[in-house]
């Protein structure tokens, strides 16, 4: 686990959470009560932008979050993360927050192990794809409805030509003063604000109608072969700071997308065929 994790307090506001995330380059935080430090919930970037008109943190955060104890095994942690499709598992002892476990923490364990489970066997989610010539606004809406943070991008022949993630959107904008003002971001020099701008644009429908997927996608993305062992997939995710990788077959056809949560099956020992 990561001990003494960065937190945000209630009472608090949306801006408090966004500033803490941006300043520390995080996508989510435990929420604790200011009076006694008791864990009250979890808040993520997506939570904030799903309720963008709400300012009170207590009304935005997820309450009743799943927790784990410090003496639990990493297999137990992996099962909870994978089964509930969550990216933050608070570690609680004596009613106090003492740490947090994320999929990335466990990927380091998987990287150093040997496993016969392959990328193809670990894919669990339906793969949502995008066409490189389609309007960006359409693709972002599809990503939001499908609750995915990344989509492989195909050309007119169905060939994989790119990947679009929520962190890639608007990466060509170095500053958006109006957006940052509405988000309550205090320091315009912080690089991490670019990770929340895509969600701001999604929440406020401020996409340029003439922009296409190909204008923002990462071309020729890193992929893994469908028979790639999960320890190698974990290593690629860690080395490149990726939360997902496209999976291809013997003819370079797209097979699906594997996410960090899917890779945890290497620890739990059960694939999508079980």
Secondary structure, DSSP 4 states (H G I P E B T S, - for coil): -EES--EEEES-BHHHHHHHHHHHT-SEEEEEETTT-BEEEEEEHHHHHHTTT--BHHHHSEES--EE-TTS-HHHHHHHHHHHT-S-EEEEETTEEEEEE-HHHHHHHHHTS----BHHHH--SPPPEEETTSBHHHHHHHHHHHT-SEEEEE-TTS-EEEEEETTTTTTT-S--HHHHHHHT-S-TT-GGGHHHHHHHHHHHT---TT-BGGGTSEES--EEETT-BHHHHHHHHHHHT-SEEEEE-TTS-EEEEEEHHHHTHHHH---TT-
